[in-house]
Amino acid sequence: MAQYYSVEQVAELLGLHVRTVRGYVRDGRLRATRIGKQYRIAAQDLAAFTGAPAAEPPAARRHAEASTIVQIDAIGTVEAARLANTLMAAVAGPREGSPLRVQTLHDEQRSTLKVVILGELADTAELLVIVNALIGENNDV
């Protein structure tokens, strides 16, 4: 099966602006196939244009994120604020990859705290361990 490149990939491979590559396609200097509103350039056409074999496009890094909602019942305002502050402090430090995002919402009337965590799987798991430890402390009192 033939390998095809997008105009953006060709521009990155050749170190050119995307508009320049589109211009080459429109002028007929670089052969391309139009699919919908986008052009696709076959690897052999790119090789013919450059006079060299086409390089592989950069491999995409696999990424997984978790969206987690934790509801904690029977939690007062002071405990909810302490837990929220601790979680915010835990995610404030520098980390590699995507940032870990945390939001909290305390409902005083129902005595519930919802913690929303969005982030990479390992970071989310670490934060859930912290949440579990903190609410475990309150259950022992």
N, C-alpha and C positions, 0 to 999 in steps of 0.2 A: 504494500500500500504506500502510495506517495505521501511524503511529508509536506505539509503546507504551513506557511508562516503568515501572521497578520502583518499589516503595514507597520504597526508599532514594534513588533519583534524584529522586522527587517531594519527599521531605523535604529534600534538598540544594537543589533549585531554590527551594523556598518558605522555606527557613531554619527548618524545623520539625524536631522529633524524630520518628524513625521510628514510635514508638508513637502519636504524635498522628495521623499520616497513617493508620495502620492503624485507629485509632478512627474517623476520618472515613469510612473505607471500611465498617467494620462498622455504623456508624450510618446508612449510606445517603446521607450528605452528599456523598461523592465516589464516583462510579460507577467500578467496577473489575471486571475479569474474573479469576476464579480459575483459575490453571493449575497443577495439582498442589497444592502447599502454598503457593504464592506468588500474590500479586495482581499484575496488570498493569493500568496505567491508560492509556487511549488519550489521545493529545494533545488531541483535541477535548473529551474529558471533563474533562481538567485545565483547559483554557481556559474551559469552562463553569463550573467550580468557582471559578476565580480571577477570571473576568470579563476576562481578558486572554489574548493569544496565549501559548502555551507557549514557553519558551526552550529552546534546544537543550541537551542534556546535554553536559557537558565532554568534549571529545574525548580518547580514550585515547592516550597516548604509546606509539608502537611501541618495543618493547624487545627486544633480542637479547643472549643471553649464550652464552659458549663454556665448555664443560667440556673441559679438556685434560689429558692425562696424558703426561708426558715421562719416558722411561726413559733413564738415562745409565749405560752400562756402563763397567767398568774405572775406577772412581773410588774412591779411598781415603777413609778417615775424615776426614782433614784437609781434603782438597779438597771433600768433600761438605758438611762444616760451613761452609767458606768460601762455597760456592755458596748454601747454605740461608740463611746470615746476610745475604748480599748481596741475595737475593730478598726476604727479610723487610723489609730496610731500604728496598728499592725500593717496596714496597707500603704502607709505614707512613705516607707523607705524605698530606695531604688531597687528595681527588679529588671531582669532580662525579659525580653519578649513583650507581650501585650500587657498593658496595665491591668491591675486588679481593681474592679470598681465595686464599691459597697454603698448601699443606701439603707437607712433604717427608718421605720415609721412606728411610733408608739401610740397606741390608742388607750388613753387613760381610762375611759369609761369601761372598756372591756378588759383592761389590764393585759393587753397583748402587745408584743413587739414583733414586727415583721422585719427580717433582714434579707435584703436582696443582694446576691453576690453574682457578679459577672466576671469571668476570667478564665485563664488556662486551667486545665484539669488539676494539675499538681498544686498550683497556688490556691485554688478553690478548696481542695481537700485539706490543705494545711489550715486554712481559715476556719473550716468546719470543725477541725480538731480543737481550735481555740474556743469557738463558740460552745462546743460540747463541754470543755473543761470549765468555762465560766458559768454556764448554767448548772453544771454539776455541783459547783461550789455552793450555789444558792439552794439547791435541793437538800444539801446536808445540814443546813442551818435550822 
